[in-house]
Amino acid sequence: MTFVGFTNTDFNVFKIDGFESRMDALKANIRPKLEALGEHFAPTLSSLTGMEMFAHVAKHARRTVNPPNDTWVAFSSNPRGYKMLPHFQIGLWETHVFIWFAMIYEATNKVELGKKLAAELDFIYQSTNPDFVWSGDHMKPDAHLHSQMSKEELQSLFERLQSVKKAEILCGYHIPREKAVTMSAEEFMATVDRVFKQLLPLYKLA
């Protein structure tokens, strides 16, 4: 399938009640688009990172009762999975699209990354796109806009990554639903490409 852009139908999947009904709609509407994005961006990220990158579309296999509130395609250097590694993501909540660099709680080298991020605090604080957002929990849709964060708040995220077992770090860009549904496929993919290139230094640190 060729990616054709996201529509309100895609975002409305997360309003559907019931596990099976929502999963059926997710598989029919969103998953083919995530697979298309995976096919498109895996070679791009392979070129950017200098290592082969593999796309992993979320299957939500552990869920049997509570329907997912978001879904995504992740990119990592391991063909078998991504959660233990630093990775990139493109995905949706009901309210927005997210484009992330992420290191979530299963990752094995979080402490090392936290130390590297803390050591580069001044550079990261000054060079991060003001429109980018930071999060410490991939399970929540909320994130902190970089332009509204203090250096101390960013440092706290980096320190938490070193000391808290469940800590995570995510940095990237949110596209509000209202904007995402007006973007052509070309506009959307150009935005993702730009964001991934700007996130590359964080990935290389990790």
trRosetta pair geometry for C-beta under 8 A, 3 or more apart (Angstrom, degrees):
i j d omega theta_ij theta_ji phi_ij phi_ji
1 32 4.7 42 26 173 165 107
1 33 7.3 -83 116 -81 134 41
1 35 6.7 79 44 82 111 107
1 36 4.7 -86 93 -68 88 119
2 36 6.1 105 -165 -148 13 137
2 185 7.6 42 148 -174 91 166
3 33 5.8 85 -127 -153 81 75
3 36 4.0 171 -59 118 79 128
3 37 5.5 77 -86 -64 141 71
3 40 6.4 -57 -5 -17 129 145
3 185 5.1 149 113 -148 86 119
3 188 7.6 -120 142 82 127 128
3 189 6.7 122 85 -63 142 118
4 33 7.3 -93 37 -110 72 104
4 185 5.3 -77 -144 -64 22 130
5 181 7.8 102 155 -144 108 38
5 183 6.1 -174 -137 93 115 73
5 184 6.0 -95 -71 -165 137 27
5 185 4.5 -110 -46 -66 83 69
5 188 5.8 155 -113 -8 76 142
6 10 4.8 -94 -158 51 88 153
6 11 7.1 78 163 -39 117 90
6 33 6.8 115 -85 162 74 163
6 92 7.0 156 -131 -88 148 135
6 97 6.7 175 9 -70 161 125
6 180 5.1 -10 68 149 126 111
6 181 6.1 -85 103 -90 82 60
6 183 7.8 31 39 58 86 100
6 188 7.3 131 5 -109 91 156
7 10 5.3 115 56 -1 63 96
7 11 7.8 -135 104 5 42 86
7 181 5.7 75 -137 -135 35 98
8 11 5.7 -58 -150 43 42 106
8 12 5.8 43 153 -24 73 110
8 177 7.7 78 -109 171 68 112
8 181 5.5 28 -50 -115 72 151
9 12 5.7 -58 -142 38 28 112
9 13 7.4 55 151 -44 57 83
9 29 5.8 -138 129 -143 102 141
10 13 6.1 -32 -173 -8 35 113
10 29 5.3 -172 -101 146 65 116
10 30 5.2 110 -148 -85 96 89
10 33 7.1 -27 -111 24 140 154
10 92 6.5 -103 144 -132 109 175
11 14 6.7 -49 178 22 50 105
11 92 6.5 -130 -99 -178 70 129
11 94 5.5 98 -179 -154 85 51
11 95 7.7 117 -158 -54 122 15
11 177 5.0 67 -111 -136 161 126
11 180 7.9 124 -57 78 126 130
11 181 7.4 -74 -5 -62 129 116
12 15 5.2 -44 -166 25 64 118
12 16 7.5 81 142 -37 72 87
12 94 7.7 70 -95 -139 25 93
13 16 5.9 -40 -168 3 44 117
13 22 6.3 105 169 -156 80 76
13 25 4.6 -178 -130 120 95 116
13 26 5.2 117 173 -78 143 67
13 29 5.7 -163 -68 62 128 137
13 30 6.0 -88 5 -25 163 122
14 22 7.2 59 -114 -149 34 121
14 68 7.8 -77 -113 106 91 68
14 69 5.8 72 -151 -151 119 52
14 70 7.4 15 -100 -75 138 43
14 92 7.7 -151 -33 127 129 103
14 93 6.9 33 -65 -177 174 49
14 94 3.9 -125 77 -73 137 99
15 94 6.7 100 -49 -126 79 132
16 21 5.1 -138 159 122 119 104
16 22 4.3 165 85 -89 109 76
16 25 5.4 124 -8 21 164 150
16 67 7.4 -107 88 152 86 169
17 21 6.7 27 83 65 51 138
17 22 7.4 -145 96 -46 7 105
18 21 4.1 61 81 20 115 112
18 22 6.3 168 82 -11 58 88
18 67 6.8 69 105 -43 27 134
19 22 6.3 -69 -150 40 21 103
19 23 6.1 15 161 -14 64 114
19 63 6.9 -168 -145 146 117 105
19 64 7.0 35 -177 157 162 29
19 65 5.8 -126 -57 -169 146 19
19 66 6.8 74 -89 75 107 4
19 67 4.6 -170 -111 -67 52 84
20 23 5.8 -58 -142 41 28 109
20 24 6.1 33 158 -23 65 106
21 24 5.9 -52 -148 33 28 112
21 25 6.6 21 156 -13 62 107
21 67 7.9 -48 64 -88 71 148
22 25 5.8 -59 -150 40 33 107
22 26 6.1 36 152 -23 68 107
22 67 3.8 62 59 -158 147 148
22 68 7.2 -171 129 44 126 67
23 26 5.5 -51 -142 36 32 114
23 27 6.2 32 158 -19 65 105
23 60 6.9 -141 -114 81 107 139
23 63 8.0 -179 -80 97 125 121
23 67 6.4 -138 -41 -130 80 96
23 68 7.6 91 -88 15 79 98
24 27 5.9 -56 -149 37 28 109
24 28 6.3 19 156 -13 63 112
25 28 5.7 -60 -143 42 31 107
25 29 5.6 -2 170 6 70 118
26 29 6.7 -69 -128 50 19 89
26 30 5.1 -38 -158 39 62 116
26 31 6.2 75 143 -34 72 98
26 60 7.8 33 104 10 158 145
26 68 7.0 55 -87 56 165 116
26 71 5.9 134 -159 -40 125 160
27 30 7.8 -20 -54 52 11 76
27 31 5.0 -9 -135 10 42 140
28 31 7.7 64 9 31 15 101
28 32 7.9 -16 177 -6 26 112
29 32 7.8 -117 153 29 12 97
29 33 7.6 -15 148 -2 53 116
30 33 5.8 -70 -161 40 42 109
30 34 6.1 36 151 -19 78 108
30 71 5.8 103 121 77 145 140
30 92 6.6 -116 -139 35 136 139
31 34 5.6 -55 -145 38 36 110
31 35 6.2 39 156 -22 68 103
31 57 6.2 89 -152 169 84 138
31 71 7.5 -70 -78 155 72 147
32 35 5.6 -52 -147 35 33 114
32 36 6.5 35 153 -20 64 103
33 36 5.6 -50 -149 34 34 112
33 37 6.5 34 151 -17 65 103
34 37 5.6 -52 -146 38 35 111
34 38 6.2 42 150 -24 65 103
34 57 4.9 121 118 -127 119 108
34 58 7.6 -51 155 26 164 81
34 71 6.9 -97 -53 132 154 105
34 72 6.9 145 -134 169 136 21
34 73 4.1 165 -178 -41 98 111
34 90 7.1 177 -131 91 82 100
34 91 7.5 26 -112 -105 123 66
35 38 5.4 -51 -150 33 32 117
35 39 6.5 33 153 -18 64 102
35 55 7.6 121 -140 128 47 139
35 57 5.5 -29 -77 -61 72 151
35 73 7.3 172 -72 -92 30 135
36 39 5.8 -51 -149 35 33 110
36 40 6.4 29 153 -17 64 108
37 40 5.7 -58 -147 39 33 111
37 41 5.9 4 167 1 70 116
37 55 7.8 159 101 -138 66 140
37 73 5.6 165 84 40 108 149
37 90 5.4 -99 146 77 148 149
37 189 7.7 -162 -122 -102 86 94
37 192 7.5 -141 -155 -130 115 177
38 41 6.6 -69 -131 47 22 90
38 42 5.9 33 171 -36 63 108
38 55 2.9 116 -166 -178 107 155
38 56 7.6 174 -128 17 135 21
38 57 5.9 -89 -39 -57 150 94
38 73 4.5 -129 -67 -170 101 144
38 75 7.3 174 -133 -79 76 91
39 42 6.6 -42 -135 17 19 112
39 55 6.8 -82 -52 13 39 158
40 43 7.7 -84 172 35 28 95
40 44 7.1 12 141 -10 66 119
40 189 6.6 -64 141 -133 151 130
41 44 4.9 -56 -148 41 53 119
41 45 5.8 47 156 -19 82 103
41 55 7.2 107 70 -86 86 117
41 75 6.5 -96 114 -68 108 148
41 88 7.8 -114 143 104 132 137
41 90 7.3 117 19 -14 162 136
41 189 8.0 -155 -67 -146 100 94
41 192 6.6 -75 -91 135 137 131
41 193 7.8 -151 -114 -83 99 71
41 196 7.2 173 -158 -59 120 161
42 45 6.1 -57 -144 41 27 104
42 46 6.3 34 154 -25 62 106
42 53 5.2 -160 -156 97 68 89
42 54 6.2 23 -139 -126 126 21
42 55 4.6 -92 -64 -34 119 98
42 75 6.1 -171 -101 -127 68 114
43 46 5.3 -51 -145 33 34 117
43 47 6.5 35 156 -19 65 102
44 47 5.9 -59 -158 35 29 109
44 48 6.4 23 150 -16 66 109
44 193 6.5 -95 -171 -117 153 91
44 196 7.0 80 126 94 119 158
45 48 5.4 -52 -139 39 38 112
45 49 5.8 18 166 -5 72 113
45 53 4.1 -43 100 48 111 165
45 75 5.1 86 49 152 169 150
45 88 6.2 -144 -114 26 146 146
45 196 6.4 -99 -90 -173 91 141
46 49 6.5 -64 -135 47 21 95
46 50 7.9 169 172 -9 50 3
46 51 6.7 -107 -142 93 66 35
46 52 5.2 6 -127 -126 117 40
46 53 4.6 -143 -67 18 72 89
47 50 7.9 22 -180 -68 23 41
48 196 6.6 178 4 139 175 109
48 197 6.6 -133 -126 -100 136 66
48 200 5.6 -118 167 -105 117 127
49 53 6.2 95 35 -52 136 119
49 77 7.3 -127 124 -76 149 110
49 200 7.2 -156 -82 -139 69 96
49 203 6.4 -75 -105 127 110 137
49 204 7.5 -173 -133 -77 76 81
51 77 4.9 4 121 -123 129 123
52 77 6.7 105 77 -145 59 72
53 75 4.9 29 169 175 120 105
53 76 6.7 170 -150 92 79 12
53 77 5.9 -54 -100 -86 61 56
53 88 7.9 13 -165 28 143 115
54 75 6.9 164 76 -150 35 61
54 76 6.3 -28 56 67 85 63
54 77 7.3 100 11 -145 88 13
54 78 6.8 -89 37 88 127 31
54 79 4.5 152 -76 -104 168 58
55 73 5.5 -7 -168 179 101 115
55 74 7.5 144 -157 78 51 40
55 75 5.7 -27 -97 -96 59 79
56 73 6.8 153 76 -163 43 62
56 74 4.7 -23 64 65 101 90
56 75 7.3 177 17 -81 80 29
56 76 6.7 0 -2 18 125 101
56 81 6.7 69 -106 -137 158 34
56 82 5.0 -152 31 -13 147 123
57 72 7.8 -169 -146 106 50 44
57 73 4.8 -28 -98 -104 67 87
58 68 7.5 129 135 -137 135 166
58 71 5.0 -154 65 -156 132 75
58 72 5.1 73 -20 53 125 66
58 73 7.2 -122 -7 -79 77 38
58 74 7.4 80 -55 -8 83 98
58 91 7.4 45 -6 -113 133 127
60 63 4.6 -28 169 25 95 122
60 68 4.8 -98 -108 -46 142 131
60 71 7.1 -59 -43 -107 118 99
63 66 6.0 -98 -149 69 107 69
63 67 7.1 100 160 -119 142 25
63 68 6.2 -139 -18 -54 169 84
68 71 5.7 83 121 -66 143 88
69 93 6.6 12 142 -137 85 85
69 94 7.2 -61 -173 -18 79 100
69 141 7.7 -97 133 -49 118 111
70 91 5.8 68 166 147 103 124
70 92 6.2 -173 -150 93 75 48
70 93 4.6 -37 -95 -87 106 69
70 98 7.9 10 -161 17 136 124
70 141 7.1 164 -63 -85 131 92
71 91 5.8 -161 101 -153 39 105
71 92 6.1 -1 55 53 76 87
72 89 4.9 -3 -179 -168 138 109
72 90 6.4 157 -155 82 82 39
72 91 2.7 -46 -94 -79 89 128
72 92 7.4 180 -77 17 64 54
72 98 7.6 -40 -101 68 119 103
73 89 7.0 158 82 -151 44 61
73 90 5.5 -3 55 57 92 89
73 91 6.9 173 18 -73 51 80
74 82 4.3 -178 122 90 130 168
74 87 5.0 34 180 145 106 139
74 88 6.9 155 -158 82 59 46
74 89 4.8 -25 -101 -96 75 84
74 102 7.7 -73 -129 52 112 128
75 82 7.2 107 81 -114 12 139
75 87 5.8 163 74 -169 49 90
75 88 4.4 -9 52 59 108 97
75 89 7.4 -166 14 -73 75 37
76 81 7.0 -13 62 116 149 41
76 82 3.6 176 -18 -115 136 86
76 85 4.6 109 -153 78 127 132
76 86 7.7 148 -123 86 92 42
76 87 4.2 -48 -77 -102 91 113
76 88 7.9 -179 -65 25 53 65
77 85 6.4 -138 38 175 86 157
78 81 5.7 -18 103 58 123 58
78 82 6.7 -179 56 -81 99 48
78 84 7.6 7 23 61 158 102
78 85 5.9 159 3 -17 117 149
81 84 6.5 57 109 14 119 97
81 85 7.7 139 108 9 77 106
82 85 5.8 -88 -158 53 48 101
82 87 4.3 50 -174 -83 112 161
83 87 8.0 -47 -78 4 24 142
83 104 6.0 -58 -153 66 76 120
83 106 4.2 27 146 63 104 144
83 107 7.3 -132 152 -60 54 65
84 106 5.3 -78 -83 130 58 102
84 107 5.8 126 -168 -112 36 45
84 108 5.6 23 -173 -18 94 98
85 107 6.5 153 -61 -120 6 93
86 101 7.1 1 -178 -177 99 91
86 102 7.3 166 -155 86 57 43
86 103 4.9 -32 -102 -83 75 98
86 107 6.8 60 -59 -129 56 141
86 113 7.2 141 -74 -91 122 148
86 203 5.8 156 137 -139 129 68
86 206 3.6 98 -65 126 159 146
87 101 7.7 167 92 -154 33 52
87 102 5.7 -24 69 64 77 89
87 103 7.7 134 20 -84 66 51
88 99 7.9 -6 -175 -177 95 70
88 100 6.6 163 -158 88 51 59
88 101 5.9 -34 -100 -98 70 55
88 102 7.3 133 -114 17 20 84
88 196 6.1 28 -140 -120 151 100
88 199 7.0 124 -109 100 105 143
88 203 7.1 -25 -57 -86 95 134
89 98 6.7 10 106 108 108 101
89 99 7.3 -177 90 -148 61 32
89 100 4.3 5 50 52 100 105
89 102 5.6 17 -4 1 118 132
89 172 7.8 -96 61 -47 86 167
90 97 7.2 -7 -171 -178 79 104
90 98 7.4 174 -149 89 35 57
90 99 5.5 2 -105 -107 74 74
90 100 8.0 -170 -70 21 33 72
90 192 6.1 -2 -98 -126 130 131
91 97 7.1 166 90 -156 33 63
91 98 5.4 -10 62 56 81 94
91 100 7.8 -17 22 8 101 112
92 96 7.4 -170 -145 100 59 36
92 97 5.5 -34 -96 -103 72 64
92 98 7.5 -180 -83 15 22 77
93 96 5.7 18 54 49 98 69
93 98 7.1 54 -6 -19 95 110
93 141 4.4 79 -119 -113 172 120
94 177 7.3 -23 147 -68 47 145
95 141 6.2 86 42 174 121 148
95 176 7.1 -49 159 -144 76 68
95 177 5.6 -114 -174 -20 32 117
96 141 7.2 129 39 -170 105 110
96 174 4.7 14 159 -173 146 102
96 175 6.0 157 -166 75 87 46
96 176 5.2 -55 -103 -112 98 35
96 177 5.6 -102 -80 -37 42 72
96 180 7.1 142 -150 -22 50 134
97 174 6.9 150 77 -159 53 53
97 175 4.2 -3 54 54 106 103
97 177 7.6 131 -19 -85 74 52
97 180 4.9 128 -11 -100 120 144
98 143 8.0 127 -118 -26 119 146
98 172 6.2 86 179 94 82 134
98 173 7.6 155 -154 82 50 45
98 174 5.7 -22 -100 -102 69 73
99 172 4.8 -161 95 176 60 124
99 173 4.8 -5 56 56 107 90
99 174 7.8 -166 21 -75 74 29
99 175 7.5 52 -11 -13 106 101
99 191 7.5 -165 -26 129 160 93
99 192 5.5 -162 -119 -121 139 74
99 195 4.5 69 118 104 140 157
99 196 7.3 -94 173 -54 117 74
100 138 7.8 79 -167 -115 174 106
100 170 4.9 -29 -153 -165 126 105
100 171 7.0 123 -152 67 71 32
100 172 3.9 -115 -101 -15 44 150
100 199 7.8 129 166 -127 28 160
101 170 6.9 165 84 -152 53 53
101 171 5.2 -8 56 61 101 84
101 172 5.9 163 12 -64 63 96
101 199 4.1 179 -38 -178 119 126
101 202 4.7 116 115 92 165 130
101 203 5.6 -128 -133 -60 124 86
101 206 7.9 173 173 -3 116 142
102 138 6.2 51 -147 -84 136 130
102 168 7.2 -5 -166 178 88 111
102 169 7.4 169 -148 92 47 54
102 170 4.5 -1 -107 -108 84 91
102 172 7.8 -32 -51 -25 82 126
103 107 4.6 -30 -173 -11 88 168
103 110 5.9 157 143 -104 124 84
103 113 5.9 76 36 70 177 169
103 161 7.6 56 90 -145 123 127
103 168 6.5 -179 94 -157 60 68
103 169 5.2 13 52 54 98 89
103 170 7.7 -164 31 -71 52 57
103 206 6.0 -165 -67 -130 132 142
104 107 6.1 129 62 -20 47 100
104 138 5.3 -43 -105 2 117 138
104 168 4.7 -4 -130 -124 50 123
104 170 7.7 23 -75 -62 77 103
105 110 7.8 -6 -134 -61 37 156
105 165 7.1 57 -162 139 106 62
105 166 4.8 -14 -124 -151 140 50
105 167 6.8 132 -104 59 85 28
105 168 5.4 -68 -50 -65 71 97
107 110 5.0 113 90 -55 107 93
107 113 7.8 -6 129 8 141 140
109 112 4.5 -37 -179 39 92 120
109 113 6.0 97 122 -23 85 95
109 206 7.3 134 93 -169 116 75
110 113 5.7 -59 -148 40 34 109
110 114 6.1 39 154 -25 68 105
110 161 5.3 -135 172 179 98 89
110 162 7.4 -166 129 -87 83 36
110 167 6.7 146 167 83 143 96
110 168 7.9 -83 -124 -109 134 40
110 169 7.7 150 -145 5 96 105
111 114 5.6 -52 -149 33 30 115
111 115 6.6 30 153 -18 63 103
111 161 7.3 174 -97 132 34 76
111 162 5.0 79 -139 -137 69 65
112 115 5.9 -55 -154 34 31 110
112 116 6.5 29 151 -16 65 107
113 116 5.5 -56 -148 38 36 111
113 117 6.1 36 155 -20 70 105
113 161 6.5 -74 90 148 94 140
113 169 7.1 -147 122 37 127 142
113 205 6.6 98 -140 126 83 96
113 206 4.9 11 -109 -113 125 79
114 117 5.8 -53 -144 37 29 110
114 118 6.3 30 156 -19 63 107
114 158 5.3 140 -157 -180 72 65
114 159 6.8 110 180 -108 118 16
114 160 7.7 -145 -129 70 133 41
114 161 3.4 -178 -88 93 114 105
114 162 3.6 -157 107 -55 148 83
114 163 8.0 -159 148 -10 166 63
114 167 7.8 43 -81 108 134 140
114 169 7.6 168 -87 -34 77 140
115 118 5.8 -55 -147 37 30 111
115 119 6.3 31 154 -21 63 107
115 162 6.2 93 -52 -97 73 127
116 119 5.7 -55 -149 35 30 112
116 120 6.4 7 158 1 65 111
116 205 4.9 165 133 -179 135 105
116 206 7.7 -171 66 -78 145 44
117 120 6.1 -72 -148 51 29 96
117 121 7.0 68 147 -75 62 67
117 124 6.5 9 -159 -29 77 164
117 158 4.2 -150 104 -125 116 117
117 161 7.0 51 39 49 139 149
117 169 7.2 -139 -55 -147 167 168
117 202 8.0 29 -100 -135 103 87
117 205 6.7 101 -71 143 69 148
118 121 5.6 -3 -160 -49 38 108
118 155 6.6 73 -125 -143 84 78
118 158 4.4 160 -67 136 78 134
118 159 6.5 80 -90 -68 129 68
118 162 7.4 -20 -23 -31 136 136
120 123 4.8 -56 -175 50 85 114
120 124 5.2 86 121 -27 95 103
120 205 6.9 -102 18 -115 152 143
121 124 6.0 -63 -143 40 25 107
121 125 6.0 23 163 -20 65 111
121 151 6.7 86 161 -170 110 99
121 154 6.7 142 -151 108 92 112
121 155 5.6 22 -132 -90 141 90
121 158 6.7 -120 -91 15 99 162
122 125 5.9 -58 -145 36 25 110
122 126 6.3 11 161 -9 62 114
122 151 7.6 12 -100 -141 54 133
123 126 6.1 -68 -147 43 25 103
123 127 5.7 -2 168 0 67 123
124 127 6.3 -69 -128 48 22 95
124 128 5.8 32 173 -38 65 108
124 154 7.1 -174 105 164 113 141
124 202 7.8 80 -124 -87 116 94
125 128 6.8 -43 -136 14 17 109
125 151 4.9 9 -124 -111 160 89
125 154 5.6 171 -92 56 98 161
127 201 7.9 -5 114 56 139 160
128 132 5.4 -101 170 53 100 137
128 146 4.9 -134 117 -153 123 155
128 171 7.1 -92 -136 -167 128 133
129 132 4.3 101 70 -22 93 104
129 146 6.8 112 87 45 52 150
129 173 7.5 -9 84 -82 140 107
129 198 5.8 20 -28 171 124 152
130 145 7.8 27 166 166 64 94
130 146 5.7 -146 -143 85 33 104
130 147 3.8 49 -168 -70 95 111
131 145 7.4 -43 -148 -152 33 98
131 146 7.4 0 50 37 14 107
131 147 7.2 14 -64 -19 35 119
131 173 6.6 32 120 -125 96 98
132 145 7.8 135 88 -153 36 54
132 146 4.7 33 72 -14 82 132
132 171 6.1 28 164 180 126 87
132 172 6.3 -152 -152 132 95 10
132 173 5.6 -68 -113 -76 66 72
132 195 8.0 139 -102 -139 99 96
132 198 7.5 -147 -70 122 133 132
133 143 3.7 75 155 126 128 127
133 144 6.1 146 -161 69 80 37
133 145 5.5 -44 -100 -93 83 44
133 146 6.6 -133 -91 -27 27 78
133 171 7.3 179 88 -147 44 50
133 172 6.6 -24 56 70 79 55
133 173 6.9 127 15 -109 88 26
133 174 5.6 16 7 -10 142 107
134 143 6.2 162 71 -174 30 95
134 144 5.0 -28 61 62 87 97
134 146 6.4 98 -20 -81 99 77
134 149 6.6 16 28 -49 130 161
134 154 6.9 170 -42 -114 173 82
134 157 6.1 -63 161 -88 134 173
134 169 7.6 -35 -161 -160 94 75
134 170 6.9 142 -161 82 47 61
134 171 5.4 -13 -103 -100 71 78
135 138 6.8 111 114 -80 131 48
135 140 7.1 -170 -160 73 123 93
135 142 7.3 144 -115 99 108 56
135 143 4.2 -67 -64 -112 101 92
135 144 7.1 158 -78 13 52 78
135 168 7.4 -11 116 101 83 108
135 169 7.9 139 81 -160 55 32
135 170 4.3 -13 60 61 97 111
135 171 7.8 -172 23 -71 69 38
136 157 5.6 -143 -75 -132 112 95
136 160 6.4 7 -140 93 139 145
136 167 6.3 -49 -168 -155 104 76
136 168 5.6 133 -175 66 48 74
136 169 6.6 -13 -111 -92 62 48
136 170 7.5 -157 -71 21 19 85
137 140 4.7 41 101 16 114 108
137 168 6.0 124 -89 45 33 122
138 168 5.8 -91 -16 142 91 164
138 170 5.8 119 -81 -48 86 145
143 170 7.4 -88 -116 93 122 111
143 174 6.5 170 45 -39 134 131
144 148 6.8 -129 -179 77 81 99
144 149 5.4 78 145 -71 121 115
144 153 7.1 -129 160 145 160 134
145 148 4.5 58 77 18 100 108
145 149 7.1 -173 88 -23 49 89
146 149 5.7 -59 -148 24 36 115
149 153 4.6 -126 -164 79 92 129
149 154 5.5 96 140 -50 131 91
150 153 4.7 103 54 1 78 99
150 154 7.3 -144 95 0 46 84
151 154 5.7 -56 -153 38 36 111
151 155 6.2 40 149 -22 68 107
152 155 5.5 -51 -146 37 33 115
152 156 6.4 41 152 -27 63 101
153 156 5.6 -47 -152 28 32 116
153 157 7.0 36 149 -19 61 98
154 157 5.7 -49 -158 29 37 113
154 158 6.7 33 148 -15 66 105
155 158 5.6 -57 -151 39 36 111
155 159 6.1 34 153 -18 70 107
156 159 5.7 -53 -142 38 31 109
156 160 6.2 36 156 -24 64 106
157 160 5.8 -54 -147 33 28 113
157 161 6.8 36 152 -26 60 102
157 169 6.2 108 159 -112 107 96
158 161 5.7 -49 -157 24 33 116
158 162 7.2 28 148 -16 60 104
158 169 7.4 44 -96 -100 53 140
159 162 5.8 -59 -161 33 39 111
159 163 6.4 0 157 5 72 117
160 163 6.3 -79 -139 50 31 91
160 164 5.0 -15 -175 15 78 123
160 167 4.6 174 138 -124 88 140
161 164 7.4 -43 -87 46 14 86
161 167 4.8 -156 -101 126 41 131
161 168 7.5 -1 -107 164 90 4
161 169 5.2 -10 -87 -40 135 117
162 167 7.9 -27 19 66 30 156
163 167 7.4 68 63 -16 55 148
164 167 3.9 101 77 -39 101 110
171 199 6.5 164 98 -125 98 102
171 202 5.9 -169 55 -92 134 172
172 195 6.2 56 -159 175 83 126
172 199 6.2 -2 -99 -84 77 139
173 191 7.5 -135 108 165 148 102
173 195 4.6 -109 13 -117 133 136
175 179 5.5 -118 -178 85 86 113
175 180 4.6 106 124 -72 116 96
175 183 7.4 -32 -177 -13 145 147
175 188 7.8 34 -125 -128 180 86
175 191 6.9 69 -74 136 134 155
176 179 4.9 83 64 12 84 101
176 180 6.8 -154 93 -12 39 91
177 180 5.5 -57 -139 35 30 113
177 181 6.4 24 167 -19 67 105
178 181 6.8 -55 -150 30 22 104
178 182 7.4 10 152 -9 54 111
179 182 6.0 -71 -160 39 37 106
179 183 6.6 42 150 -35 72 105
180 183 5.8 -53 -153 18 35 116
180 188 7.2 61 -150 -107 75 115
183 187 4.3 -133 -164 90 92 120
183 188 4.6 114 125 -60 130 86
183 191 7.3 -42 -153 -3 153 138
184 187 4.6 97 51 6 78 101
184 188 6.9 -144 91 -5 40 86
185 188 5.8 -56 -147 37 31 111
185 189 6.2 22 159 -13 67 109
186 189 6.1 -59 -143 41 27 104
186 190 6.2 30 156 -21 63 109
187 190 5.8 -57 -148 36 28 112
187 191 6.5 30 153 -21 63 105
188 191 5.8 -58 -156 33 31 112
188 192 6.5 28 151 -16 66 104
189 192 5.5 -47 -145 37 38 112
189 193 6.2 44 153 -23 66 104
190 193 5.6 -52 -147 35 31 115
190 194 6.4 33 153 -20 64 104
191 194 5.8 -54 -150 35 31 110
191 195 6.3 27 155 -17 66 107
192 195 5.8 -58 -146 38 31 109
192 196 6.2 31 157 -20 67 107
193 196 6.0 -54 -146 35 27 110
193 197 6.5 27 156 -18 61 107
194 197 5.9 -59 -153 35 29 110
194 198 6.5 21 154 -13 65 109
195 198 5.8 -61 -149 40 33 107
195 199 6.1 26 155 -16 68 111
196 199 5.7 -61 -143 41 31 108
196 200 6.8 60 152 -54 61 86
197 200 5.7 -22 -160 -16 34 120
199 202 5.4 -52 -172 38 68 114
199 203 6.2 68 134 -23 85 102
200 203 5.5 -57 -149 37 38 112
200 204 6.2 34 157 -19 71 106
201 204 5.7 -56 -144 38 32 110
201 205 6.5 40 154 -24 64 102
202 205 5.6 -50 -152 30 33 115
202 206 6.6 28 152 -16 63 107
203 206 5.7 -62 -155 38 34 110
